[in-house]
Amino acid sequence: MGGRGYTWFGEVLHEILRSRGSSQSALAREAQARGYDYRQNSISNWMRGVHAAPPDLPTLLKEIYDLTAHEWLELAVAFAYGQRFRKEDLQNTGASRQWRLKLKDEAKGYAPQEERSLHATISAQEEPWERVTSPSRVEK
């Protein structure tokens, strides 16, 4: 992703505009011709995640730019999940979660003794999801 400061949604929209030889200003003019009150600065704000894009924007983009199935799918996913984050940030959530869990595990050794014994008691207890009776674990 470029250094434009765009969210994932912004990068997808930028690529659609670039591939059509269009721009934010041209999109705003076309939208206004169709009765929408979209301005270039609004589009820029949507692409940078300053404000959320309006819900009818993907449909308008499909109409204006005749999006391919791949472009439509990528736009839909980026619109739903990427208006506040860069794509890389969303892709690294699993790694980030693993890193936080590792830090939490390492921190257990530095907790005062009473906290460590409480943690051991809690850890030894059955997890809530283990209490659900499954066909392989029917109590008699």
C-alpha positions in Angstrom: 0.0 0.0 0.0 1.2 3.4 -0.8 2.2 6.1 1.6 -1.0 8.1 0.9 -2.5 7.5 4.4 -5.5 5.6 3.0 -7.4 2.9 4.8 -7.9 -0.4 3.1 -11.2 0.9 1.7 -9.3 4.0 0.5 -6.7 2.0 -1.3 -9.3 -0.1 -3.0 -11.2 3.0 -4.1 -8.0 4.6 -5.2 -7.1 1.6 -7.4 -10.6 1.6 -9.0 -10.3 5.3 -9.8 -6.7 5.0 -11.0 -7.6 2.0 -13.3 -10.4 4.0 -14.8 -8.3 7.2 -15.3 -10.6 8.9 -12.8 -10.0 10.9 -9.7 -11.8 11.9 -6.5 -13.0 15.2 -8.1 -14.3 13.3 -11.2 -16.2 10.9 -8.9 -17.7 13.8 -7.0 -18.8 15.4 -10.2 -20.4 12.2 -11.5 -22.1 11.6 -8.2 -23.5 15.1 -8.1 -24.8 14.7 -11.7 -26.7 11.6 -10.3 -28.2 13.6 -7.4 -25.7 12.8 -4.6 -24.2 15.6 -2.5 -20.6 14.2 -2.6 -17.7 16.5 -2.7 -14.0 15.8 -3.4 -13.0 16.6 0.2 -15.7 14.2 1.5 -14.3 11.4 -0.7 -10.8 12.1 0.5 -12.0 11.9 4.1 -13.7 8.6 3.4 -10.5 7.2 1.8 -8.4 8.3 4.8 -10.9 7.0 7.4 -11.7 10.4 8.8 -15.4 9.8 8.2 -17.3 6.6 7.3 -18.5 6.5 3.7 -22.2 6.5 3.1 -23.9 3.1 2.7 -25.0 3.7 -0.9 -21.4 4.4 -2.1 -20.5 0.9 -3.2 -23.6 0.6 -5.4 -22.9 4.0 -6.9 -19.3 3.0 -7.7 -20.6 -0.2 -9.3 -23.0 1.8 -11.5 -20.5 4.5 -12.5 -17.4 2.3 -13.1 -19.0 -1.0 -14.1 -16.9 -3.0 -11.6 -15.8 -6.5 -12.3 -16.9 -9.3 -9.9 -13.4 -9.2 -8.3 -13.5 -5.4 -7.8 -17.0 -5.6 -6.4 -16.1 -8.3 -3.9 -12.9 -6.5 -2.8 -14.8 -3.2 -2.5 -17.5 -4.8 -0.5 -15.1 -6.4 2.0 -13.0 -3.3 2.3 -16.1 -1.2 2.8 -17.4 -3.5 5.5 -14.1 -4.0 7.4 -11.5 -1.5 6.2 -12.9 2.0 6.6 -10.9 2.6 9.8 -7.9 0.3 9.3 -5.2 -0.4 6.7 -5.3 -3.9 5.2 -2.0 -4.8 6.9 -3.4 -3.9 10.3 -6.3 -6.3 9.8 -4.1 -9.1 8.5 -1.8 -8.9 11.5 -4.5 -9.2 14.2 -3.8 -12.9 14.7 -0.1 -12.2 15.1 -0.9 -9.3 17.5 -3.2 -11.5 19.6 -0.5 -14.2 19.8 2.1 -11.6 20.9 -0.3 -10.2 23.6 -0.9 -13.7 24.9 2.8 -14.4 25.0 3.4 -11.2 27.0 0.5 -12.1 29.4 2.1 -15.6 30.0 5.5 -14.1 30.6 4.0 -11.6 33.0 2.5 -14.4 35.2 6.0 -15.1 36.5 6.3 -11.5 37.8 3.0 -11.4 39.6 3.0 -11.4 43.4 2.6 -14.9 45.0 -1.0 -14.4 45.9 -1.9 -13.5 42.3 0.0 -16.5 41.0 -1.9 -18.9 43.3 -5.2 -17.3 42.3 -4.3 -17.7 38.6 -3.4 -21.4 39.2 -6.8 -21.9 40.9 -8.7 -20.3 38.1 -6.7 -22.2 35.5 -7.4 -25.5 37.1 -11.1 -24.9 37.0 -13.1 -26.2 34.1 -13.6 -23.7 31.3 -17.2 -22.6 30.7 -17.4 -24.1 27.2 -16.3 -27.5 28.7 -19.5 -27.6 30.8 -21.7 -27.9 27.7 -22.8 -31.5 27.3 -21.9 -32.9 24.0 -23.0 -36.3 22.5 -19.6 -37.7 23.3 -19.9 -36.5 26.9 -23.3 -37.4 28.2 -23.6 -37.5 32.0 -25.5 -40.5 33.4 
